[in-house]
């Protein structure tokens, strides 16, 4: 062991303590090669001979601090933008099934949910959105039309949404806000919850929001809808029906029996030319003549004066819709029979 030489640097400071503790008899035989001091006896080696700085400790502390700070920031952002993160993840994991699989698994291609108390919005749904979707072979579920009168709406919504591939939410200012008709708010709120849960749980399903009311995220009280607006997975409503329908078709994907895109464009142009719509739906003036034989003109009666309805329906309206006949009466004209109870009709026109 005589003449054993060690390299003694900042990494070997333990040698000084080791020699003091062990008190080796032959410690004088150990030599240390110390930078800038040459070869000395190991027992004379000490940290004072070196200019050692704790670089490694500083680097370790900095790395750990940076990692901890990044972890805290990520946790905060994830908590603050949890729905935005979830929506992006759901969009990434989404798969587009082929047409045959869609036709077998789902009873409906699209389910619509909107504020049915908004007359102008309902007019656009019935005259622009719904005809274009159905003319292009989408199987559409419209709650106000397809739910039988007197049925439990919530139960049917849950069962139908489970068998629907896409959900089209037409977002307006009063979609989830407080309205005079509280039941309408409950309907739309339940429809939204069902659509959102179906979208989260099934990677084959998609959820699309049409920003009909041009709302900002701060205008919406529901965090999930506000997140959709921030992420940008929406269809912005404008004056061009054809562009809106193009955006909707792109997000919906093809229907099981949908024609080629070229035919869809023709259908949109055909609708625009024959229905004479330029963006927003036409609203009948109060003094206009209403063709009672057309289905959509029935809905227009909610916006005309009571005197016009009385003149159109005749004196029988006063009898059938009197207070004593509210329970069983239906407003009947020569050409059509209303599906609306008279109480609702009278309430609208007063």
NORCOR-V662389 format. One record per pair of residues at least 6 apart in sequence whose C-alpha atoms are under 7 Angstrom apart, sorted by sequence separation. I is the first residue (numbers start at 1). J is the second residue. If there is no record, write none. Layout:
# NORCOR-V662389
{{I:J} {I:J}}
This chain:
# NORCOR-V662389
{{33:39} {116:122} {134:140} {147:153} {179:185} {199:205} {220:226} {228:234} {291:297} {292:298} {331:337} {332:338} {32:39} {33:40} {178:185} {199:206} {237:244} {290:297} {310:317} {331:338} {31:39} {32:40} {199:207} {321:329} {330:338} {31:40} {32:41} {176:185} {217:226} {320:329} {31:41} {32:42} {320:330} {321:331} {30:41} {31:42} {320:331} {330:341} {331:342} {30:42} {176:188} {217:229} {235:247} {330:342} {28:41} {175:188} {176:189} {216:229} {217:230} {235:248} {329:342} {28:42} {317:331} {28:43} {27:43} {284:300} {326:342} {326:343} {286:304} {286:305} {313:333} {321:342} {211:234} {214:237} {8:32} {19:43} {210:234} {211:235} {212:236} {4:29} {5:30} {6:31} {7:32} {8:33} {9:34} {209:234} {210:235} {211:236} {212:237} {3:29} {4:30} {5:31} {6:32} {7:33} {8:34} {208:234} {209:235} {210:236} {211:237} {242:268} {2:29} {3:30} {4:31} {5:32} {6:33} {7:34} {16:43} {210:237} {3:31} {5:33} {110:138} {167:195} {16:45} {109:138} {110:139} {111:140} {112:141} {16:46} {109:139} {110:140} {111:141} {112:142} {108:139} {109:140} {110:141} {111:142} {108:140} {108:141} {161:194} {13:47} {157:191} {161:195} {158:194} {162:198} {171:209} {240:278} {241:279} {166:205} {167:206} {168:207} {169:208} {170:209} {171:210} {172:211} {239:278} {240:279} {165:205} {166:206} {167:207} {168:208} {169:209} {170:210} {171:211} {172:212} {173:213} {239:279} {165:206} {166:207} {167:208} {168:209} {169:210} {170:211} {171:212} {172:213} {238:279} {239:280} {10:52} {170:212} {171:213} {293:335} {292:335} {293:336} {306:349} {305:349} {306:350} {302:348} {302:349} {111:164} {110:164} {108:163} {109:164} {110:165} {111:166} {112:167} {113:168} {114:169} {107:163} {108:164} {109:165} {110:166} {111:167} {112:168} {113:169} {114:170} {106:163} {107:164} {108:165} {109:166} {110:167} {111:168} {112:169} {113:170} {114:171} {106:164} {110:168} {106:165} {115:174} {115:175} {114:175} {115:188} {114:188} {113:188} {113:191} {166:252} {97:204} {95:203} {96:204} {94:203} {95:204} {90:200} {93:203} {94:204} {138:255} {137:255} {137:257} {137:258} {136:258} {136:264} {132:268} {83:224} {84:227} {83:227} {84:228} {109:255} {84:231} {103:256} {102:256} {99:255} {100:256} {124:280} {99:256} {124:281} {123:281}}
